[in-house]
Amino acid sequence: MTTLTVGLGDRAYPIHIDSGLLPRAGELLAAGPRQRTVIVTNAVIASRHLAPLKASLRDRGAQVDVVLLPDGEAHKNLSTLNDLLTRLLELRAERGTTLIALGGGVIGDIAGFAAAVYQRGMPFVQVPTTLLAQVDSSVGGKTGVNHPLGKNMIGAFWQPRAVLIDTDCLATLPDRELRAGLAEVIKYGAIRDAAFFAWLEANMPALLAKDTAALAYAIRRSCEIKSGIVAADERESGERALLNFGHTFGHAIEAAQGYGAWLHGEAVAAGMVCAARLSERACGLDPAGTRRLSALIAAAGLPVAPPKIARGRWLELMRRDKKVEGGAMRFVLLDALGRAQVRDDVADADVAASVA
């Protein structure tokens, strides 16, 4: 088992990565007699992964309840959050009850937000079952829900007590979901680690084939990069903004198309190509870097071009992005593969040209 640490002082927490972790969850979380836990998941994930997690907790004497949420990004909203909070009240969950998110990014974000606000905060554990959640959304404490006017606009920073990444969960992951997760993996190489980017170019076929060693390395390296950035800038006042490479464009795609029509990773993939094209204009990125990024995204089976969206609509949606400061849009752009910066002085004409 690999264990990384997100270094946040007295709120530091481990990221455990290995196969076969669900049957060991009770041990790893130090569950004990009469400890209360509520597992939040959906019916699809429950049918695949709930039994070993629940059994491992009960074997240690914990009391376990389960709350099922509807599946999909379209349900990541205040209505679903309210339903979850109502169930916690009905179950008489206490401030010391541990909330466990078993699922992908949608489950993790909603459950984490509920943990942040229920009785002003309850312990929270992430057990991500998709590649995207394992390498990105489960780490760092960003929680929240969508609003029709913008993605993830309502939420809170609420760090988990632990993250348990069982790589066996990926065996049943649909290919489309696997590819969507690879978009976030590619992002880490693009913004921070050129050698990792080159490794991804060489190993993409193995990743798509769900080679266990290749996936384990990609997950570990992604989590190492993210945990280091989060430890340095927990609340995104500076360096953490680099993790949003491709996301300003990607979130606009999701909002324009309707949440769930494009998976988050698909939108981010096309968004990264748009950001690279903008980087050529604003930062002098070598076009060869854009070509390599586009080729790697295409090799992962992900879209390299955004859907047709009117120029005015693009700008409208991106100006609602939560990274806007003082009315200025902020973009994560590349100086080179492996080196990124945040810019807030990009001309609208250059933005429009990057999505044409």
N, C-alpha and C positions, 0 to 999 in steps of 0.2 A: 504494500500500500504506500502510495505517495501522499504526504501531508504537507501542504503549504500553509502559511500563516498570513492573514491579512492584518498588517501591523497597525492597529488603531489604539494603542495603549491598553487601558483597562477594558476596552471593548474589542480587543483583538479576537479573532476566531479562526478555526482551522477549516481548510478545504481538504477533505479526504477523497482521494481518487484511486479506484481499484475496481476490479470485477468482483461480483458477489458481495457487495456492501449492504444491500437491502436486508438480507437475513442477519446481518451483524449490527443493524441500526440501534437496537436496544443497548448493546454493549458500548458502541461508539458515543451514543448520546447520554450514557450513564443513567438510563432510565431505572427507576426504582419503585418499590412497593407504594401503591396509592398515588403515584405521580399521574397527573391528568394530562392527556394529550388529545388534540383534535387534529385529524388528518384532513386536509382540504385537497380535493382532487376532482376529476370528472369520470364519467362512466367508462369511457374508453381506456383511460389510464388505469382505473381501478381494476378492470378486467384483466389487465396484463401484470400489474406490479403491486397492487395493494396487499394481497395476501401475505407475502413474506415480510413486508414492512410491519404490518399489524401484528403478525405472530411474534416477531422479534421483540416488539415493545411489550406485548402481553406476557411473554415468557419471563420478562424481568419484573413483572408485577404491576406494570403501568395500566391505568384505565384508559381505554382508547375509544373515542367516538370518531365518526366519519361524516363529513359534509361533502355532498356532490354538487358541483357547479356545472352549468351548461358549458359545452365545448366550443371554443373558437374565439377569435379576436372580436367578432361582432358583439360578444357578451361582456367584453372588458369595459364595463361602464358603472355608473353610480347605482343603477338598479340592481345589478348583481352584487355589488358591494353591500348594499342595504340588506339584501336577502341573506348574505353571509353573516352580517352582524346580528340580524334577527335570530338566526340559528344558534349563534354563540350565546345569545341571551336565553333562548329557550333551553339550551343545554346547561345553563347556569355555569358557563365557563368563568374562571376566576382570573385575576390579574397574573397569577403564577402558572396558569395553564399554558402549556407549550403548543403553539400552532405549527403544524408541519405542512409545508406545501409540497405535494407530490404531483409533479407534472411539468409542463413547459412554461414558457415565459408568461403566458396569460394567467395561469394558476398562481405562479410565484408572485407576480405583481399585485394581483388582487388580494391574495392571502397576506402578503407582506404589508399592504396598506391597512387591511383590517387589523393586523397585529399592532400596527403603529397607533391606531386610534381607539381600539377597544380598551376601555378602562384606562385610557391614556398610556397604553403600552403593555404588551405581553411578549414573552419569549417566542422566538420564531426560528424555524429551521428550514433550510432549503434542501429538497431532494429532487433535483432536476432530472427529467427523463428524456429531454430532447437535446440534441447537440447544441443548438442555439442557446438554450438555457444553461447548459453545462459550461459553456465557454464564456458566457456573457451575462445574461440577466440575473443569474442566481448569485453572482458575486458583486458586492459593492453597495447594497442597501438601497438602491433606487426602487421605489414601489409606487403604484398608482393605477389610475384608470384613464380611459380615453374620454374625450368630449367630442360631440359632432364638429366643433370648430377647431379641434387640434388633438394630436396624439399625446398621451401621457401628461396632459396639462394639469391634472388634479392628482396630487400624491404627496409623499413624504420620504425623507431619507430615514430608513429604519434598518439597521444592520442585523443580519441573522446571527444566531449564536454559533451556528456551524453550517457547513455545506457538505452534503454527502453525494458524491458523483459516482454512481454505479455504472460502469461502462457497458455492463450486460444489457442495460435498458435500450441501448442503441440497436440491438439485434432485431427488435421488432419495430424500429422506427421506419415509417414509410420513406421511400427514396426522396420524395419531394421535400420532406421535412429535413432529411439529412443534408441535402443540397443547400437549403435555406440556412442551416447552421454553419455551413462552410463559408458563407459570406462574412460572418463575423470573424471566423478564423483568419481569412484572407486580410481582413481589416487590420489585425494586429501586426502582421508582417508589413503591410503597407505603411503604417504610421510609425513603427518603432523598431523593426528588426528585419533588415534586408536579407540576412542569412536565412531567417525563418521563411521569408517570402520565397527565396530560391528553393528551400527544402519543399515547400508546398508545390512549386512548379514540378519538381521531380517526383513527388509522391501523390499527386492528385488521383491517379488511377487506383492506388492502394486505399486511399481514403474513401473513394466512391464504392469500392468493393467491401467496405467495412472491415478492412484489415485491423485486427485488434491492437497490434503494436503501433501502427501508424496513427490510429485514432487516439490512443493513450498519450502518445507524444504530442499530438496537436492540441489536445485538451490541456495537458500539463503546461505547455509553453504559453498557450493563450491565457490561462489562469495566472501564470507567473507575471506576465506583462500587465494584466488588468489589476491584480492585487497590488503590485508595486505602484501603479498610478493612483489607485484609490487610497493607499496608505499615505501618499504624498499630498493628495488633494481630495479629501472625502466629499466635499460639497460642491465640487465643480466650480471653484473660483478661479482656476487657472489651468493646470496641466490636464486635469481630467476631461476637459472639453475635447481633447484630441480623440477620445473614444467615440466621438460623434462623427467621425469621418464618413461621409456618404449619407448621414442620417437626416440632414436638413432637406436634401432632395428626396430621400426615401420616405420621410414622414409626409411630405407633400404628396407623393405618389399614393400612399395609403389613404390619406384623407380624400384625395380627388377621386379615387376609384371606389371608395367604400371599404371600411376596415374588413379585412378577410379575403377580399378579391385577389390581392397580391399578398403573399406571405411577407412578414417583416424582412426576412433575409433576402427575398427576391427584390423588394423595393430598395433595400440598402445596396445590393449588388449593382443595380442600375444607377443608384445614386452615387456610388463610388466612381463609376466611369464618368458621370457628369462632373463630379468634383475634380477628377484628374484633368478633364478637359479645361475646366476653369483654372486649375493650377498652372496649366501651360500659359494662359493669358496673364494671370496675376502674379505668379511666382517663378516663371521661367522653367517649369518642369520640362525636362527633355521629353519630346513626344514618344521616344522609345519606351519611357516609363509608362506612359498611358497605354501603349500597345501591349506591353507585358501584363499590365493589370487587366486589361480587357481580355487578353488571351487566357489568363488564369481563371477569370470569372466564367468565361465561356466553357473552359475545360471542366469546370465544376457543374456545368449544366444550368447555369443561372443567366438571367437576362442581362444584356450589356447596353440596352437602350430603354429609355422610359416610355410609357404610353403617351399617346398624343394628348397634351394638355395645353390649353391656350396660354400664351405668354402672360396675360394679365392674371390668370388663375394661379399660375406658378408663383408669381411674385406675391399675390395675396396670401397664399397658404404659407409661404416661407416667412413672410413678415409676422405671422402668428406664432412662429416657432418659439419655444421657451428659451432659446439661446439668444434671442434678440435683446440688445442692450441699447438704451437711449434711442430707440427707434431704428437702430442700424442692424442689418442682418449680419450674423457672424458665420463664417464658413471655415471648416477645417480643410486645409489645402496642403499639398505636398511640394516640398522643395526638391525631393528625390524620393525614390522608394526607400522606406525605412526612416524617413525624416519628415515630420509634419509641423505645421504651425496654424494658429488661428488668426484670421484676418476679418476686419470689419470695414474695410475701405474698398470693397469690390463694386464696380459699376454695374448697374442693372443691365446694361447692354451686354456685358461680358457674361452675366448670369444667363441671360436669354440665349446667347450664342451657345452656351455649354449644354443646353437641353434641346437644341434644335435638331 
